[in-house]
Amino acid sequence: MVLKKWLYTAMLIAISFVGSSFIFVPVGFAKIAPVQHLVNLVSAVILGPGYAVAQAFGTSVLRNLFGTGTVFAFPGSMVGALCAGMLYKYTKKFWLAAVGEIVGTGILGALICYPIARLFLTQQMTIWVFIPSFFLSSLIGALIGFAILRKMDTRLKLTNRSLFD
């Protein structure tokens, strides 16, 4: 079971990396990537908070190594994945996991990025650059991820199967 979860995590890292490399919007020093948030939500629900954070970290590493992401990908995506995973773990509700991704990335992740930006960037950055861009990115990704999860859940229930059968 553990090996299967790590294989799913690796697959989701690949999907997130490729999707985030091609579908992004540059906003100031950040690149908003809704695919990252979609995958964060899906991995949080399917695999749990630990694997979701590992997936977000792996994707952020790859995006930074290949120059398609910034240092701000780490706190934003990892906090969002953790919040989504924890909310789903304790409530089993897709919509609360989506809210966790949005709040975790769009607000908490943005707040964590502010001191990092002040430390590494020469220009004066304000928090109002990060919150709108992170919030919009996570909102779009979480809404799409929520729709995918609902569809997957319906299909699996119709066939009386689970993801790990």
C-alpha positions in Angstrom: 0.0 0.0 0.0 2.8 2.4 0.9 4.7 1.7 -2.4 1.5 2.3 -4.3 0.9 5.7 -2.6 4.5 6.7 -3.4 4.0 5.8 -7.0 0.8 7.9 -7.1 2.8 10.7 -5.5 5.5 10.5 -8.2 2.8 10.4 -10.9 1.1 13.5 -9.5 4.5 15.3 -9.2 5.0 14.6 -12.9 1.5 15.8 -13.8 1.8 18.9 -11.7 5.3 19.8 -13.0 4.3 19.4 -16.7 1.0 21.2 -16.2 2.5 24.0 -14.2 5.3 24.5 -16.7 2.8 25.1 -19.5 -0.1 26.7 -17.8 0.9 29.7 -15.7 0.5 33.4 -15.4 3.4 35.6 -14.3 2.4 38.2 -11.7 5.3 40.3 -10.6 7.9 38.0 -9.1 5.5 35.1 -8.7 4.1 32.7 -11.3 0.6 31.6 -10.5 0.1 28.0 -11.5 -3.4 26.6 -11.0 -2.4 23.1 -12.0 -0.2 22.9 -8.9 -3.2 23.6 -6.7 -5.5 21.2 -8.6 -2.9 18.4 -8.0 -2.4 19.5 -4.4 -6.1 19.1 -3.7 -6.3 15.7 -5.5 -3.3 14.4 -3.7 -4.5 15.6 -0.4 -7.8 13.8 -0.8 -6.5 10.6 -2.4 -3.2 10.2 -0.5 -3.4 12.2 2.6 -1.6 15.2 4.1 1.9 13.8 4.2 2.0 12.6 0.7 0.4 15.8 -0.5 3.1 17.9 1.1 5.7 15.5 -0.4 4.1 16.0 -3.8 4.0 19.8 -3.4 7.7 19.8 -2.4 8.7 17.5 -5.3 6.9 19.6 -7.8 8.4 22.8 -6.4 11.9 21.4 -6.6 11.4 20.4 -10.2 9.9 23.7 -11.2 12.8 25.6 -9.6 15.5 23.3 -11.1 14.0 23.7 -14.6 13.4 27.5 -14.2 9.6 27.3 -14.5 8.9 28.2 -10.8 10.2 30.5 -8.2 11.2 30.1 -4.5 7.7 31.2 -3.6 6.4 27.8 -4.9 7.6 26.1 -1.8 5.7 27.7 1.0 2.6 28.4 -1.1 2.1 24.9 -2.4 3.2 23.0 0.7 1.1 24.9 3.2 -1.9 24.6 0.9 -1.4 20.9 0.5 -1.1 20.4 4.2 -4.2 22.4 5.0 -6.2 20.6 2.3 -5.0 17.2 3.5 -5.7 17.9 7.2 -9.2 19.2 6.5 -10.1 16.3 4.4 -8.6 13.8 6.8 -10.7 15.0 9.7 -13.9 15.9 7.8 -14.0 13.7 4.7 -15.5 16.6 2.7 -14.1 17.6 -0.6 -15.3 21.2 -0.3 -13.5 21.7 3.0 -10.3 20.3 1.5 -10.7 22.8 -1.4 -11.1 25.6 1.2 -8.0 24.4 2.9 -6.0 24.6 -0.3 -7.3 28.1 -1.0 -6.7 29.5 2.5 -3.5 27.6 3.0 -2.0 28.8 -0.3 -3.9 32.0 -0.9 -3.5 33.5 2.5 -1.1 31.6 4.7 1.4 30.7 2.0 1.3 34.3 0.7 2.0 35.6 4.2 5.0 33.2 4.6 6.3 34.4 1.2 6.4 38.0 2.3 9.5 37.8 4.6 11.2 35.5 2.0 10.7 38.2 -0.6 12.0 40.9 1.7 15.1 38.8 2.4 16.0 37.8 -1.2 14.6 40.5 -3.5 16.0 44.0 -3.8 12.8 45.7 -4.6 10.4 46.7 -1.9 7.6 44.0 -1.9 4.2 44.4 -0.3 2.0 41.6 0.9 -0.7 42.8 -1.5 1.3 41.4 -4.4 1.3 37.8 -3.0 -2.2 37.5 -1.6 -4.2 38.3 -4.7 -2.0 36.2 -7.1 -1.7 33.2 -4.8 -5.4 33.4 -3.9 -6.5 33.5 -7.5 -4.3 30.7 -8.5 -5.4 28.5 -5.7 -9.0 29.3 -6.2 -9.0 28.3 -9.9 -7.0 25.2 -9.2 -9.1 24.1 -6.2 -12.4 24.6 -8.1 -11.2 22.5 -11.0 -9.8 19.9 -8.6 -13.1 19.8 -6.7 -14.9 19.1 -9.9 -12.5 16.3 -10.8 -12.8 14.8 -7.3 -16.6 14.9 -7.4 -16.6 13.1 -10.8 -14.1 10.5 -9.6 -16.1 9.9 -6.5 -19.3 9.4 -8.5 -17.6 7.0 -10.9 -16.0 4.9 -8.1 -19.3 4.7 -6.2 -21.1 3.5 -9.4 -18.7 0.7 -9.9 -18.4 -0.1 -6.1 -14.6 0.3 -6.2 -12.1 2.3 -4.4 -8.9 3.9 -5.8 -6.7 1.4 -4.2 -8.5 -1.8 -5.3 
